[in-house]
Every structure is written in structure tokens, then in C-alpha cells.
Amino acid sequence: MAAAGLKLAGQAVSPFAQQGILTAPHLQALAVVWEILLGVWLISGVYRPAAWLAAVGTFSLFALISGYLGWMGQANCGCFGVIRASPWAAFTIDVIALTLLLLARVNRSTVSPAPQEARGVGFAGLLVGAVLILTLLAVGAWLRYGSLEAALARLHGQSLYAPTYVDFGSASAGQELVQDIILTNWTDAPIRVIGGTSDCSCVTTSSLPLTIPPGERRAVRVVLRPPGAVRGWLTRRAELWTDCERQPVVRLVVGCRVE
């Protein structure tokens, strides 16, 4: 639970934010939620054998990931959010936790099973607690960032946020559609958007270059021109290029229905 709190405090800022599936936003969010739920489960004492197995599996997975990152030469594992820690330090903590779990293994011969009614009440309480935690996290993320998608992007440590998909509505073939896409700068330094995709069907450079001050938003004008031969749904991938070393490219998907 402490690790989950540190991740949330630092928005899970991680130096390996671009290294594959390990840091996909939905996986980071699931990891934080699972750490909180596992902590509540262990404290509640409900279904101790199952909780013990879940804890062993979790710390085993964490140890494998930390060991892999250490072997790859990663300087900071990002496991503790705002606190920088070597992957080998995290690996050591995971191994110690596994050792303590093995030493404290539930002895079924000395622990009397809880009555069925008590177990049912405990499980119901755990389920209600889990739903409450998820609800509070979702509401907090929505209030802070405006959408769950934006919260996941912030959790991923992105410097700039833009909607991953922008719907331009309906259009006739050859008709020009224009829409402003909002970019949010979540860093403490200005970011300059210097260029982007520009071709016959999609232009992102009409309002560029522009500078986005720290913590502020700016609109980037995108022009979409459906080709004459296209009918039905049109989807295009586009890019915006920045001077931010951490996020030099912002990728977008834009689309419309061609009638």
C-alpha cells in the first residue's frame, strides 16, 4: 500500500516510461489498484491461505520484473514513485518479503477454520471495500484530470497529453474538416510544438509552431480532407513533434465518416 501511495504521489513517474509493455498506462493503473487491494486483503485477514498465495505470487512477479530491469542496467526501477530506487534494491526487498511470507506460512493444522457465515461476511466486506477504493480512485482521477484517459496518461508519466482519438464527425468526399485538439503540458517547463504530419489528407501544422507554458493548455488546429475515393469510416494516424526530450512525438488518431 505504501508503494501504491508513492506511485500516486509521483504519478508513477518512471525513467523507463518508453520501455514496452511493462509501463503501459493500463498496466500501471492495475498495479497500483492491485497493491492497494492486496494490502487491504492482508490486513482484513479474510481467506488467509488465498491471501498468502496472492501475496507470494505478487512479490514473485515483482522480483522477476526488478531483476530483469537490474540485469538490463536500468538505474531506477520506478517501483516507489517519487523515491528513486535501484532495481536491485527493489529485488532485495521483494526477496525479503517472499522469505518472510514463506516463514509465516499459514499452518492449517493449528489454525481453526472460520465459520462459513463469518467467512461470507468477511468476503462481502472485502468486495465492498474493493469497489469503494476503485470508485474513489476513478472519481479522484476524473476530478483532477478531466477524464480517466487523461489520468492514465498522467500515470504513465507523459509530458504532453492529447486525446488518443479525435472524431471529426461526418463529411462529404473532398470536404475540408477543421478541429482544434487540446494539448496539455504537465511538466514544469515550457514545451514547444515545432511540427507534425502534413500531407494531402491530414495537416497538423497550420497553427504551428507554438509554445505551451508549464501546466497550461493550447489548441493545435488539425485539418482533415477525406479523399474522393473513400466511403464509410476514415481513420488517419498523425504526429506532432516537440522539443521535449522525454516525449518528442505526440501520436494522434483522427477520423470521420465519409458520406
PyMOL commands that set and color helices and strands:
alter all, ss='L'
color gray80, all
select helices_A, chain A and resi 2-9+20-23+25-44+48-71+87-103+116-145+148-155
alter helices_A, ss='H'
color red, helices_A
select strands_A, chain A and resi 160-161+165-171+177-185+191-196+202-203+210-212+217-224+232-242+249-258
alter strands_A, ss='S'
color yellow, strands_A
deselect
rebuild
show_as cartoon
